[in-house]
Amino acid sequence: MSSYESHEEYMTRRIREEESARVPIRTYWNEMRLTQELKQAQADIKQLQQDMAYLSLTDGQNVKLEVLSASDE
């Protein structure tokens, strides 16, 4: 009996090894993307809270609200 593995067994083993090596990298990038999205959502919530506080302070007054586009900032 030969001690060599068949080509099919070798390829199956290599694919498994490569996939297990890629999982941590994929997980890292997913976590980085989600962290960035979370930070952006938190910043958006903070801005909304500030806007609502401003509106509640000026309730009943004629206030001109200007909306800035992303290119204006």
C-alpha positions, 0 to 999 in steps of 0.5 A: 500500500502506498503512503502517498495520498491520491490527487483527489484527497490532496486537493480536498485537504488543500481546499480545506486548509485554504478555507480555514486560513481565509476565515479569520481574514474574512471575519476581520474585514467583516468586523472592520466594516461593521465597526465603521457602519456602527460609528457612522450610525452613532454619529447620525443618531447624535446629529439627529438628537442635536437637531431635535433639541434645536427644534424643541428649543425654537418651537413656536418661533419662525425658524428658517431651517437650512439643509446642507447637502453632503457636498456643502460640508 
